[in-house]
Amino acid sequence: MGVHNRISVFRAERGLSRKELAEAVGVNPQTIGYLERGDYAPSVELALKIAQVFGAPVEMLFSLKPFASLAQTISSKGES
């Protein structure tokens, strides 16, 4: 078990490189890579900083459970 995240999805949507995100939150670009792969769990401070960069609630970026795939999310919304 670990911390799951959507950092790469948010980065791609904003057109940010790992280096740009790392500079914005004050870490090494390799740290962003470790986070995205799930090799490293962020501190609460780092998680909040990353969420702030994207202007999103921290729960949209990080979870203790795996996120549903975007395809599942889209199809379940269509059923309502």
C-alpha positions in Angstrom: 0.0 0.0 0.0 1.1 3.5 -0.7 0.0 6.9 -1.8 -1.6 7.0 -5.2 -1.5 10.2 -7.2 -2.5 11.9 -10.4 0.5 14.3 -10.7 1.4 13.2 -14.2 -2.2 13.8 -15.4 -2.3 17.3 -13.9 1.2 18.1 -15.3 0.2 17.0 -18.8 -3.0 19.0 -18.7 -1.1 22.1 -17.7 1.8 21.5 -20.0 4.3 21.5 -17.1 7.6 19.5 -17.2 8.8 17.7 -14.1 11.5 20.3 -13.8 9.0 23.2 -13.9 6.8 21.5 -11.2 9.9 20.7 -9.1 11.0 24.3 -9.2 7.5 25.6 -8.3 7.4 23.4 -5.1 11.2 23.5 -4.2 12.3 19.9 -4.9 14.6 18.1 -7.3 12.9 17.0 -10.6 13.8 13.4 -9.7 11.6 13.7 -6.7 8.6 14.4 -9.0 9.5 11.3 -11.0 9.6 9.2 -7.8 6.3 10.6 -6.7 4.6 9.9 -10.1 5.9 6.3 -10.1 4.7 5.8 -6.5 8.3 5.1 -5.3 8.0 7.9 -2.8 5.2 9.3 -0.6 5.1 13.1 -0.3 5.2 14.9 3.0 1.9 16.7 3.9 3.7 19.9 3.1 4.8 18.8 -0.3 1.4 17.3 -1.2 -0.2 20.6 -0.3 2.3 22.6 -2.3 1.7 20.5 -5.4 -2.0 20.8 -5.0 -1.6 24.6 -4.7 0.4 24.8 -7.9 -2.5 23.0 -9.7 -5.2 25.0 -7.9 -6.9 21.7 -6.9 -7.9 20.1 -3.6 -5.2 17.7 -2.4 -7.7 14.8 -2.6 -7.9 15.3 -6.4 -4.2 14.6 -6.6 -3.5 12.1 -3.8 -5.3 9.1 -2.4 -4.7 6.1 -0.2 -6.7 4.0 -2.7 -6.1 3.7 -6.4 -8.0 6.2 -8.5 -10.6 4.9 -10.9 -9.5 5.1 -14.5 -10.6 8.2 -16.4 -12.6 5.9 -18.7 -14.5 4.4 -15.7 -15.1 7.9 -14.3 -16.5 9.1 -17.6 -18.7 6.1 -18.2 -20.1 6.2 -14.7 -21.1 9.8 -15.1 -22.9 9.0 -18.4 -25.1 6.5 -16.5 -26.6 9.1 -14.2 
